[in-house]
C-alpha cells in the first residue's frame, strides 16, 4: 500500500477520536466498536473500494431513472 499523508491536525484528531472510542469499548457490544471505527475513518474520507463502486453504480442508476 502506498503511503498517504494528511494534514497534521486531521491526523491527530483521528488518533484522538480512535483513542476515545477505545476508552469506552464495551466487549459486550463489538458491533458498536466496529461502527464507530468505520465512522472515524469515514470522517477522514477513508472508504473501501467497494463503496466507490457502489456510489458509482448508484449514480448511474439515478441518472438512468
N, C-alpha and C positions, 0 to 999 in steps of 0.2 A: 504494500500500500504506500502510496506517495504521501509524504508529509504535507500537511496543510496548516498554514499559520493564520491565526485570527488575532484581532485586537486584544491587547493585554487585559483591558477591563472586562471584555466579554469572556475571556478565558477564566479570569479569576472569579467572575460572577457565576460561571457554570460550575467551577470547583466548589464554591460556597454552597450553591444550590444542591449539588450532589452530596456534599457533606451533611447538609441539613436533612436531606432525605434519609441518609444512612443513620443519623442520630435517632430518628423516630421510627425506624424499621420495626414492624411487627411481624415476627415469624409466622404468626397465625394467619396473616393476610399477604402472601407473597405476590399475588396479582397486583395489589396496590403499589408495591415497590416497583414492579416492572412498569406499570403505567406512569408513575412519577418520573422514572428514569427516561422513558420514551418522551415524555413531555419536556424534560430538561434538555434532551438532545434536540428535539424539535424547535425549541426556542433558539438554538444555535443554527438552525437550518440544516441539521444533520438527519437525513432520512435514508432508508434503504432504497436500492434501485427499484424495487417492486412498487414503491409509492410513486415514483416518477412515471412508471409505465401506466399505473392506474390513473394518474392525473391526466396523462396524455390521452388515454382511451376515453375517459370521462369527457374531456374537452371535445374530442371528435364526435362522441355520441350527442352531446349538447348542440354542436354545430349542425349535425345532420337532422336534428329534430325540428 
